[in-house]
């Protein structure tokens, strides 16, 4: 299973991501959300890498 996480307010996103990873989910994210998740030591795939498409609108 895959979860797409992209939020403006990063409060609590790493806690949610950790629960999803523990439950066996693969995380997809972009920009600052992906950075926050990766900085927490969790595996995350950037949406642009997953789709093979370039970043649009500065990850907005």
N, CA, C and O atoms as a Maestro MAE file, in Angstrom:
{
 s_m_m2io_version
 :::
 2.0.0
}

f_m_ct {
 s_m_title
 :::
 protein
 m_atom[240] {
  # First column is atom index #
  i_m_mmod_type
  r_m_x_coord
  r_m_y_coord
  r_m_z_coord
  i_m_residue_number
  s_m_chain_name
  s_m_pdb_residue_name
  s_m_pdb_atom_name
  i_m_atomic_number
  :::
  1 25 0.836 -1.171 0.000 1 A "UNK " " N  " 7
  2 3 0.000 0.000 0.000 1 A "UNK " " CA " 6
  3 2 0.886 1.241 0.000 1 A "UNK " " C  " 6
  4 15 1.996 1.233 0.532 1 A "UNK " " O  " 8
  5 25 0.376 2.293 -0.601 2 A "UNK " " N  " 7
  6 3 1.120 3.544 -0.682 2 A "UNK " " CA " 6
  7 2 0.288 4.671 -0.096 2 A "UNK " " C  " 6
  8 15 -0.931 4.713 -0.264 2 A "UNK " " O  " 8
  9 25 0.958 5.579 0.590 3 A "UNK " " N  " 7
  10 3 0.309 6.763 1.152 3 A "UNK " " CA " 6
  11 2 0.986 8.001 0.588 3 A "UNK " " C  " 6
  12 15 2.213 8.104 0.607 3 A "UNK " " O  " 8
  13 25 0.193 8.939 0.087 4 A "UNK " " N  " 7
  14 3 0.700 10.209 -0.412 4 A "UNK " " CA " 6
  15 2 0.489 11.260 0.673 4 A "UNK " " C  " 6
  16 15 -0.644 11.574 1.039 4 A "UNK " " O  " 8
  17 25 1.586 11.794 1.176 5 A "UNK " " N  " 7
  18 3 1.529 12.797 2.234 5 A "UNK " " CA " 6
  19 2 2.077 14.114 1.705 5 A "UNK " " C  " 6
  20 15 3.214 14.177 1.236 5 A "UNK " " O  " 8
  21 25 1.273 15.158 1.780 6 A "UNK " " N  " 7
  22 3 1.706 16.486 1.364 6 A "UNK " " CA " 6
  23 2 0.915 17.498 2.179 6 A "UNK " " C  " 6
  24 15 -0.296 17.637 2.003 6 A "UNK " " O  " 8
  25 25 1.596 18.195 3.062 7 A "UNK " " N  " 7
  26 3 0.918 19.125 3.963 7 A "UNK " " CA " 6
  27 2 1.655 20.455 4.031 7 A "UNK " " C  " 6
  28 15 2.865 20.517 3.818 7 A "UNK " " O  " 8
  29 25 0.913 21.519 4.330 8 A "UNK " " N  " 7
  30 3 1.518 22.827 4.547 8 A "UNK " " CA " 6
  31 2 2.082 22.896 5.967 8 A "UNK " " C  " 6
  32 15 3.239 23.264 6.170 8 A "UNK " " O  " 8
  33 25 1.251 22.539 6.938 9 A "UNK " " N  " 7
  34 3 1.650 22.554 8.347 9 A "UNK " " CA " 6
  35 2 2.232 21.179 8.686 9 A "UNK " " C  " 6
  36 15 1.504 20.187 8.703 9 A "UNK " " O  " 8
  37 25 3.519 21.118 8.951 10 A "UNK " " N  " 7
  38 3 4.219 19.844 9.172 10 A "UNK " " CA " 6
  39 2 4.028 19.282 10.586 10 A "UNK " " C  " 6
  40 15 4.544 18.208 10.896 10 A "UNK " " O  " 8
  41 25 3.296 19.994 11.439 11 A "UNK " " N  " 7
  42 3 3.075 19.545 12.814 11 A "UNK " " CA " 6
  43 2 2.477 18.140 12.828 11 A "UNK " " C  " 6
  44 15 1.395 17.914 12.284 11 A "UNK " " O  " 8
  45 25 3.178 17.205 13.446 12 A "UNK " " N  " 7
  46 3 2.671 15.841 13.597 12 A "UNK " " CA " 6
  47 2 2.836 14.937 12.390 12 A "UNK " " C  " 6
  48 15 2.490 13.758 12.457 12 A "UNK " " O  " 8
  49 25 3.357 15.462 11.282 13 A "UNK " " N  " 7
  50 3 3.439 14.637 10.069 13 A "UNK " " CA " 6
  51 2 4.414 13.478 10.249 13 A "UNK " " C  " 6
  52 15 4.190 12.399 9.700 13 A "UNK " " O  " 8
  53 25 5.488 13.678 11.004 14 A "UNK " " N  " 7
  54 3 6.437 12.575 11.180 14 A "UNK " " CA " 6
  55 2 5.855 11.481 12.068 14 A "UNK " " C  " 6
  56 15 6.171 10.304 11.891 14 A "UNK " " O  " 8
  57 25 5.009 11.859 13.018 15 A "UNK " " N  " 7
  58 3 4.339 10.848 13.845 15 A "UNK " " CA " 6
  59 2 3.396 10.004 12.990 15 A "UNK " " C  " 6
  60 15 3.385 8.778 13.094 15 A "UNK " " O  " 8
  61 25 2.611 10.664 12.148 16 A "UNK " " N  " 7
  62 3 1.706 9.945 11.247 16 A "UNK " " CA " 6
  63 2 2.498 9.054 10.298 16 A "UNK " " C  " 6
  64 15 2.148 7.892 10.091 16 A "UNK " " O  " 8
  65 25 3.566 9.599 9.723 17 A "UNK " " N  " 7
  66 3 4.391 8.835 8.790 17 A "UNK " " CA " 6
  67 2 4.977 7.597 9.463 17 A "UNK " " C  " 6
  68 15 5.012 6.524 8.859 17 A "UNK " " O  " 8
  69 25 5.433 7.734 10.696 18 A "UNK " " N  " 7
  70 3 6.010 6.595 11.420 18 A "UNK " " CA " 6
  71 2 4.975 5.499 11.639 18 A "UNK " " C  " 6
  72 15 5.289 4.316 11.504 18 A "UNK " " O  " 8
  73 25 3.751 5.876 11.974 19 A "UNK " " N  " 7
  74 3 2.677 4.893 12.160 19 A "UNK " " CA " 6
  75 2 2.385 4.174 10.845 19 A "UNK " " C  " 6
  76 15 2.196 2.958 10.825 19 A "UNK " " O  " 8
  77 25 2.347 4.920 9.761 20 A "UNK " " N  " 7
  78 3 2.082 4.315 8.453 20 A "UNK " " CA " 6
  79 2 3.193 3.343 8.057 20 A "UNK " " C  " 6
  80 15 2.914 2.243 7.579 20 A "UNK " " O  " 8
  81 25 4.447 3.742 8.252 21 A "UNK " " N  " 7
  82 3 5.581 2.873 7.921 21 A "UNK " " CA " 6
  83 2 5.521 1.597 8.754 21 A "UNK " " C  " 6
  84 15 5.734 0.502 8.234 21 A "UNK " " O  " 8
  85 25 5.235 1.737 10.035 22 A "UNK " " N  " 7
  86 3 5.151 0.563 10.911 22 A "UNK " " CA " 6
  87 2 4.031 -0.384 10.468 22 A "UNK " " C  " 6
  88 15 4.120 -1.596 10.663 22 A "UNK " " O  " 8
  89 25 2.983 0.179 9.874 23 A "UNK " " N  " 7
  90 3 1.858 -0.630 9.396 23 A "UNK " " CA " 6
  91 2 2.116 -1.203 8.000 23 A "UNK " " C  " 6
  92 15 1.273 -1.909 7.448 23 A "UNK " " O  " 8
  93 25 3.293 -0.894 7.433 24 A "UNK " " N  " 7
  94 3 3.659 -1.475 6.148 24 A "UNK " " CA " 6
  95 2 3.383 -0.622 4.928 24 A "UNK " " C  " 6
  96 15 3.475 -1.113 3.803 24 A "UNK " " O  " 8
  97 25 3.050 0.626 5.119 25 A "UNK " " N  " 7
  98 3 2.776 1.523 3.999 25 A "UNK " " CA " 6
  99 2 4.081 2.072 3.418 25 A "UNK " " C  " 6
  100 15 5.048 2.288 4.148 25 A "UNK " " O  " 8
  101 25 4.103 2.293 2.116 26 A "UNK " " N  " 7
  102 3 5.197 2.984 1.425 26 A "UNK " " CA " 6
  103 2 4.793 4.446 1.329 26 A "UNK " " C  " 6
  104 15 3.671 4.756 0.929 26 A "UNK " " O  " 8
  105 25 5.700 5.347 1.693 27 A "UNK " " N  " 7
  106 3 5.381 6.767 1.704 27 A "UNK " " CA " 6
  107 2 5.843 7.461 0.436 27 A "UNK " " C  " 6
  108 15 6.968 7.266 -0.024 27 A "UNK " " O  " 8
  109 25 4.959 8.274 -0.120 28 A "UNK " " N  " 7
  110 3 5.254 9.158 -1.238 28 A "UNK " " CA " 6
  111 2 4.987 10.570 -0.750 28 A "UNK " " C  " 6
  112 15 4.009 10.814 -0.043 28 A "UNK " " O  " 8
  113 25 5.856 11.499 -1.126 29 A "UNK " " N  " 7
  114 3 5.670 12.869 -0.683 29 A "UNK " " CA " 6
  115 2 6.449 13.800 -1.596 29 A "UNK " " C  " 6
  116 15 7.161 13.354 -2.496 29 A "UNK " " O  " 8
  117 25 6.307 15.095 -1.356 30 A "UNK " " N  " 7
  118 3 7.030 16.063 -2.171 30 A "UNK " " CA " 6
  119 2 7.539 17.206 -1.311 30 A "UNK " " C  " 6
  120 15 7.029 17.467 -0.221 30 A "UNK " " O  " 8
  121 25 8.542 17.871 -1.820 31 A "UNK " " N  " 7
  122 3 9.046 19.092 -1.212 31 A "UNK " " CA " 6
  123 2 9.366 19.012 0.261 31 A "UNK " " C  " 6
  124 15 10.047 18.096 0.721 31 A "UNK " " O  " 8
  125 25 8.862 19.991 0.993 32 A "UNK " " N  " 7
  126 3 9.149 20.114 2.413 32 A "UNK " " CA " 6
  127 2 8.611 18.972 3.245 32 A "UNK " " C  " 6
  128 15 9.209 18.600 4.255 32 A "UNK " " O  " 8
  129 25 7.483 18.409 2.828 33 A "UNK " " N  " 7
  130 3 6.931 17.272 3.569 33 A "UNK " " CA " 6
  131 2 7.866 16.078 3.450 33 A "UNK " " C  " 6
  132 15 8.136 15.402 4.442 33 A "UNK " " O  " 8
  133 25 8.362 15.812 2.249 34 A "UNK " " N  " 7
  134 3 9.303 14.704 2.050 34 A "UNK " " CA " 6
  135 2 10.574 14.940 2.858 34 A "UNK " " C  " 6
  136 15 11.125 14.007 3.443 34 A "UNK " " O  " 8
  137 25 11.037 16.183 2.890 35 A "UNK " " N  " 7
  138 3 12.248 16.498 3.653 35 A "UNK " " CA " 6
  139 2 12.024 16.249 5.144 35 A "UNK " " C  " 6
  140 15 12.885 15.673 5.810 35 A "UNK " " O  " 8
  141 25 10.889 16.671 5.667 36 A "UNK " " N  " 7
  142 3 10.591 16.468 7.091 36 A "UNK " " CA " 6
  143 2 10.543 14.984 7.436 36 A "UNK " " C  " 6
  144 15 11.050 14.564 8.475 36 A "UNK " " O  " 8
  145 25 9.934 14.201 6.564 37 A "UNK " " N  " 7
  146 3 9.829 12.756 6.794 37 A "UNK " " CA " 6
  147 2 11.210 12.108 6.731 37 A "UNK " " C  " 6
  148 15 11.560 11.299 7.590 37 A "UNK " " O  " 8
  149 25 11.990 12.465 5.717 38 A "UNK " " N  " 7
  150 3 13.340 11.907 5.568 38 A "UNK " " CA " 6
  151 2 14.236 12.330 6.733 38 A "UNK " " C  " 6
  152 15 15.029 11.530 7.230 38 A "UNK " " O  " 8
  153 25 14.112 13.588 7.168 39 A "UNK " " N  " 7
  154 3 14.914 14.081 8.291 39 A "UNK " " CA " 6
  155 2 14.597 13.331 9.584 39 A "UNK " " C  " 6
  156 15 15.421 13.281 10.497 39 A "UNK " " O  " 8
  157 25 13.401 12.750 9.655 40 A "UNK " " N  " 7
  158 3 13.014 11.954 10.824 40 A "UNK " " CA " 6
  159 2 13.527 10.518 10.716 40 A "UNK " " C  " 6
  160 15 13.268 9.687 11.586 40 A "UNK " " O  " 8
  161 25 14.262 10.240 9.628 41 A "UNK " " N  " 7
  162 3 14.848 8.913 9.458 41 A "UNK " " CA " 6
  163 2 13.916 7.885 8.851 41 A "UNK " " C  " 6
  164 15 14.166 6.684 8.940 41 A "UNK " " O  " 8
  165 25 12.836 8.354 8.232 42 A "UNK " " N  " 7
  166 3 11.871 7.440 7.621 42 A "UNK " " CA " 6
  167 2 12.073 7.395 6.111 42 A "UNK " " C  " 6
  168 15 12.452 8.390 5.493 42 A "UNK " " O  " 8
  169 25 11.816 6.234 5.530 43 A "UNK " " N  " 7
  170 3 11.945 6.077 4.080 43 A "UNK " " CA " 6
  171 2 10.774 6.767 3.390 43 A "UNK " " C  " 6
  172 15 9.616 6.556 3.752 43 A "UNK " " O  " 8
  173 25 11.085 7.591 2.397 44 A "UNK " " N  " 7
  174 3 10.052 8.291 1.636 44 A "UNK " " CA " 6
  175 2 10.543 8.448 0.206 44 A "UNK " " C  " 6
  176 15 11.726 8.695 -0.026 44 A "UNK " " O  " 8
  177 25 9.640 8.304 -0.747 45 A "UNK " " N  " 7
  178 3 9.950 8.489 -2.162 45 A "UNK " " CA " 6
  179 2 9.347 9.801 -2.620 45 A "UNK " " C  " 6
  180 15 8.164 10.059 -2.393 45 A "UNK " " O  " 8
  181 25 10.153 10.634 -3.265 46 A "UNK " " N  " 7
  182 3 9.643 11.891 -3.794 46 A "UNK " " CA " 6
  183 2 8.668 11.598 -4.931 46 A "UNK " " C  " 6
  184 15 8.923 10.726 -5.761 46 A "UNK " " O  " 8
  185 25 7.569 12.314 -4.969 47 A "UNK " " N  " 7
  186 3 6.541 12.100 -5.987 47 A "UNK " " CA " 6
  187 2 7.132 12.226 -7.392 47 A "UNK " " C  " 6
  188 15 6.778 11.450 -8.279 47 A "UNK " " O  " 8
  189 25 8.020 13.184 -7.603 48 A "UNK " " N  " 7
  190 3 8.630 13.366 -8.921 48 A "UNK " " CA " 6
  191 2 9.429 12.134 -9.330 48 A "UNK " " C  " 6
  192 15 9.425 11.759 -10.503 48 A "UNK " " O  " 8
  193 25 10.112 11.504 -8.384 49 A "UNK " " N  " 7
  194 3 10.850 10.276 -8.685 49 A "UNK " " CA " 6
  195 2 9.891 9.138 -9.003 49 A "UNK " " C  " 6
  196 15 10.168 8.315 -9.875 49 A "UNK " " O  " 8
  197 25 8.780 9.091 -8.308 50 A "UNK " " N  " 7
  198 3 7.789 8.025 -8.504 50 A "UNK " " CA " 6
  199 2 7.104 8.144 -9.864 50 A "UNK " " C  " 6
  200 15 6.894 7.141 -10.546 50 A "UNK " " O  " 8
  201 25 6.758 9.368 -10.255 51 A "UNK " " N  " 7
  202 3 6.020 9.566 -11.509 51 A "UNK " " CA " 6
  203 2 6.933 9.702 -12.719 51 A "UNK " " C  " 6
  204 15 6.512 9.471 -13.852 51 A "UNK " " O  " 8
  205 25 8.194 10.079 -12.473 52 A "UNK " " N  " 7
  206 3 9.100 10.327 -13.588 52 A "UNK " " CA " 6
  207 2 8.847 11.675 -14.248 52 A "UNK " " C  " 6
  208 15 9.416 11.972 -15.299 52 A "UNK " " O  " 8
  209 25 8.002 12.484 -13.641 53 A "UNK " " N  " 7
  210 3 7.677 13.802 -14.180 53 A "UNK " " CA " 6
  211 2 8.431 14.867 -13.383 53 A "UNK " " C  " 6
  212 15 8.740 14.666 -12.209 53 A "UNK " " O  " 8
  213 25 8.725 16.001 -14.026 54 A "UNK " " N  " 7
  214 3 9.436 17.063 -13.306 54 A "UNK " " CA " 6
  215 2 8.547 17.699 -12.234 54 A "UNK " " C  " 6
  216 15 7.322 17.588 -12.266 54 A "UNK " " O  " 8
  217 25 9.200 18.362 -11.297 55 A "UNK " " N  " 7
  218 3 8.502 19.091 -10.242 55 A "UNK " " CA " 6
  219 2 7.684 20.211 -10.878 55 A "UNK " " C  " 6
  220 15 8.164 20.917 -11.764 55 A "UNK " " O  " 8
  221 25 6.452 20.363 -10.420 56 A "UNK " " N  " 7
  222 3 5.586 21.419 -10.949 56 A "UNK " " CA " 6
  223 2 5.267 22.436 -9.863 56 A "UNK " " C  " 6
  224 15 5.058 22.069 -8.707 56 A "UNK " " O  " 8
  225 25 5.230 23.684 -10.222 57 A "UNK " " N  " 7
  226 3 4.809 24.765 -9.334 57 A "UNK " " CA " 6
  227 2 5.576 24.783 -8.019 57 A "UNK " " C  " 6
  228 15 5.019 25.125 -6.976 57 A "UNK " " O  " 8
  229 25 6.838 24.418 -8.067 58 A "UNK " " N  " 7
  230 3 7.662 24.458 -6.863 58 A "UNK " " CA " 6
  231 2 7.139 23.580 -5.748 58 A "UNK " " C  " 6
  232 15 7.208 23.955 -4.578 58 A "UNK " " O  " 8
  233 25 6.614 22.406 -6.098 59 A "UNK " " N  " 7
  234 3 6.049 21.441 -5.140 59 A "UNK " " CA " 6
  235 2 4.778 21.962 -4.481 59 A "UNK " " C  " 6
  236 15 4.444 21.522 -3.381 59 A "UNK " " O  " 8
  237 25 4.073 22.863 -5.102 60 A "UNK " " N  " 7
  238 3 2.835 23.398 -4.497 60 A "UNK " " CA " 6
  239 2 1.651 22.571 -4.920 60 A "UNK " " C  " 6
  240 15 0.523 22.858 -4.520 60 A "UNK " " O  " 8
  :::
 }
 m_bond[239] {
  # First column is bond index #
  i_m_from
  i_m_to
  i_m_order
  :::
  1 1 2 1
  2 2 3 1
  3 3 4 2
  4 3 5 1
  5 5 6 1
  6 6 7 1
  7 7 8 2
  8 7 9 1
  9 9 10 1
  10 10 11 1
  11 11 12 2
  12 11 13 1
  13 13 14 1
  14 14 15 1
  15 15 16 2
  16 15 17 1
  17 17 18 1
  18 18 19 1
  19 19 20 2
  20 19 21 1
  21 21 22 1
  22 22 23 1
  23 23 24 2
  24 23 25 1
  25 25 26 1
  26 26 27 1
  27 27 28 2
  28 27 29 1
  29 29 30 1
  30 30 31 1
  31 31 32 2
  32 31 33 1
  33 33 34 1
  34 34 35 1
  35 35 36 2
  36 35 37 1
  37 37 38 1
  38 38 39 1
  39 39 40 2
  40 39 41 1
  41 41 42 1
  42 42 43 1
  43 43 44 2
  44 43 45 1
  45 45 46 1
  46 46 47 1
  47 47 48 2
  48 47 49 1
  49 49 50 1
  50 50 51 1
  51 51 52 2
  52 51 53 1
  53 53 54 1
  54 54 55 1
  55 55 56 2
  56 55 57 1
  57 57 58 1
  58 58 59 1
  59 59 60 2
  60 59 61 1
  61 61 62 1
  62 62 63 1
  63 63 64 2
  64 63 65 1
  65 65 66 1
  66 66 67 1
  67 67 68 2
  68 67 69 1
  69 69 70 1
  70 70 71 1
  71 71 72 2
  72 71 73 1
  73 73 74 1
  74 74 75 1
  75 75 76 2
  76 75 77 1
  77 77 78 1
  78 78 79 1
  79 79 80 2
  80 79 81 1
  81 81 82 1
  82 82 83 1
  83 83 84 2
  84 83 85 1
  85 85 86 1
  86 86 87 1
  87 87 88 2
  88 87 89 1
  89 89 90 1
  90 90 91 1
  91 91 92 2
  92 91 93 1
  93 93 94 1
  94 94 95 1
  95 95 96 2
  96 95 97 1
  97 97 98 1
  98 98 99 1
  99 99 100 2
  100 99 101 1
  101 101 102 1
  102 102 103 1
  103 103 104 2
  104 103 105 1
  105 105 106 1
  106 106 107 1
  107 107 108 2
  108 107 109 1
  109 109 110 1
  110 110 111 1
  111 111 112 2
  112 111 113 1
  113 113 114 1
  114 114 115 1
  115 115 116 2
  116 115 117 1
  117 117 118 1
  118 118 119 1
  119 119 120 2
  120 119 121 1
  121 121 122 1
  122 122 123 1
  123 123 124 2
  124 123 125 1
  125 125 126 1
  126 126 127 1
  127 127 128 2
  128 127 129 1
  129 129 130 1
  130 130 131 1
  131 131 132 2
  132 131 133 1
  133 133 134 1
  134 134 135 1
  135 135 136 2
  136 135 137 1
  137 137 138 1
  138 138 139 1
  139 139 140 2
  140 139 141 1
  141 141 142 1
  142 142 143 1
  143 143 144 2
  144 143 145 1
  145 145 146 1
  146 146 147 1
  147 147 148 2
  148 147 149 1
  149 149 150 1
  150 150 151 1
  151 151 152 2
  152 151 153 1
  153 153 154 1
  154 154 155 1
  155 155 156 2
  156 155 157 1
  157 157 158 1
  158 158 159 1
  159 159 160 2
  160 159 161 1
  161 161 162 1
  162 162 163 1
  163 163 164 2
  164 163 165 1
  165 165 166 1
  166 166 167 1
  167 167 168 2
  168 167 169 1
  169 169 170 1
  170 170 171 1
  171 171 172 2
  172 171 173 1
  173 173 174 1
  174 174 175 1
  175 175 176 2
  176 175 177 1
  177 177 178 1
  178 178 179 1
  179 179 180 2
  180 179 181 1
  181 181 182 1
  182 182 183 1
  183 183 184 2
  184 183 185 1
  185 185 186 1
  186 186 187 1
  187 187 188 2
  188 187 189 1
  189 189 190 1
  190 190 191 1
  191 191 192 2
  192 191 193 1
  193 193 194 1
  194 194 195 1
  195 195 196 2
  196 195 197 1
  197 197 198 1
  198 198 199 1
  199 199 200 2
  200 199 201 1
  201 201 202 1
  202 202 203 1
  203 203 204 2
  204 203 205 1
  205 205 206 1
  206 206 207 1
  207 207 208 2
  208 207 209 1
  209 209 210 1
  210 210 211 1
  211 211 212 2
  212 211 213 1
  213 213 214 1
  214 214 215 1
  215 215 216 2
  216 215 217 1
  217 217 218 1
  218 218 219 1
  219 219 220 2
  220 219 221 1
  221 221 222 1
  222 222 223 1
  223 223 224 2
  224 223 225 1
  225 225 226 1
  226 226 227 1
  227 227 228 2
  228 227 229 1
  229 229 230 1
  230 230 231 1
  231 231 232 2
  232 231 233 1
  233 233 234 1
  234 234 235 1
  235 235 236 2
  236 235 237 1
  237 237 238 1
  238 238 239 1
  239 239 240 2
  :::
 }
}
